[in-house]
Amino acid sequence: LPSGAAIVSGAGTNSITVDFSASASSGNITVYGTNYCGDGNISVLFPVTIKPLPSPAGVITGTQSFCEGTYGVDYSIAEITNATGYQWSVPTGAVIVSSTDTNSIVVDFPIGANSGNILVYGINDCGNGVSASFPVTVNEIPDIVITGDTVICENDGVTLLASGGSGYLWNTGDITALMTDMPHINTSYSVTVTNVITGCLNTSSVAVSVYTNPTADAGVDKEVCYGSSITLNASGGLSYSWFPTTGLSDPLIANPESSPALNTIYTVEVTNSYGCTDIDSVVVTVNPLPQYSLISTNATCNDNNGNALLTIISASEPVSLLWSNGATVANINNLGMGVYHLTVSDAFNCVVYDSVEVNSENQLNCLEIPTLFSPNGDGTNDKFEISRIDLFPEAKVEIFNRWGNCIFKSNNYANSANWWDGTWNGKDMPMGAYIFILTLSSDKEPIQGIVSIVR
């Protein structure tokens, strides 16, 4: 057998099994027979050529530490003796992007690739050579999280906060984790975050939508008379909020009724469908009502001699007056009993309604009760006529003779048809004195006296 070869079975037979060690060399295999007489002739030489395994792989060269997401990294070894090909392997997640059957490769390490070993060994028809190993460290890039409002209204400003690393650079130039800006249109913000220990960096971005503010309109300034109301009219949005709320019928509608006691500036906040707001104000001026005094003097004995007296204390000129009797002056005279209504309006059309009552003054003094009458049919003084008894529609009269007998009674003496004509049961009463009791109303004391009949 050649050097380095060893028979592992079949020795002493006509067939053998041979192992060729790694150090075996080429040579000849010969065989001869033997018996008790001796050895036979050596056989014809059988040449054996030993093909060697690939030599052990040498040192791998290339980048040993980098960040995930690194692409096109070169690795190589010196050519392996006796190798007809190469077998490479890379850590999980890494990808060989070049030919794998040479002594150099190009590797991509995308996001998520793991650290590990790069291995390579030579191959030929006889088998595999001893591999070489090269450890690589794949450092994670920063995991960026951006927080903050991404939907804002114009003029609100935006504040964004990034996390995930120790160094920050925004596309606005800010170099801290916190970034503030005042965008007026939709804007994209990006930040590059660095891990200062590994040097790995990552970039992330966020889009901020900027919505247009509404244009609030609280309407034109208004005037209102004290005690009256006026309608406010706002526009420009979907919802409304007025303040102050004093004097408003509903502060959450566009057109509330306003009845302030003092001059007031009302401000309305208008909100659109995006939740953006704007404000506007309207001034409501409260004009005072005319100030005046109103008195009356009563009529006497129900005659038309009463008066109503109006004095203007303060009012915006010109002032107009209208009484219910058609008069347009301050003082009206020759008034009978009754209620007189007055309308006072000023230059701002602020209107006051009032009334005054004219009564009959001291009506008892108006009565004239005769002490005698002459019922003789001459048409003069024929009845017991009490002058101005018509002022007392509830008046009752009772007549008694000297013996205390009631000879006449009327429950409606205000009616002249019911006056006593000096008779009793259709007969003329004799001349003489008669007692009368006059009851003017249920709330007044009866009046008693004597009336005489003369003929």
GINOR-V134542 format. One record per helix or strand of 3 or more residues. SS is the DSSP state (H for helix, E for strand). FROM is the first residue (numbers start at 0). TO is the last residue. If there is no record, write none. Layout:
ss | from | to
SS | FROM | TO
SS | FROM | TO
This chain:
ss | from | to
E | 4 | 8
E | 16 | 19
E | 26 | 28
E | 45 | 47
E | 64 | 66
E | 69 | 75
E | 84 | 88
E | 93 | 95
E | 103 | 108
E | 115 | 123
E | 131 | 138
E | 144 | 147
E | 150 | 152
E | 157 | 162
E | 166 | 169
E | 177 | 180
E | 186 | 193
E | 200 | 210
E | 221 | 224
E | 238 | 242
E | 263 | 270
E | 276 | 286
E | 290 | 296
E | 305 | 313
E | 319 | 322
E | 331 | 334
E | 337 | 344
E | 350 | 357
H | 362 | 365
H | 388 | 390
E | 395 | 399
E | 405 | 409
H | 415 | 417
E | 431 | 438
E | 446 | 452
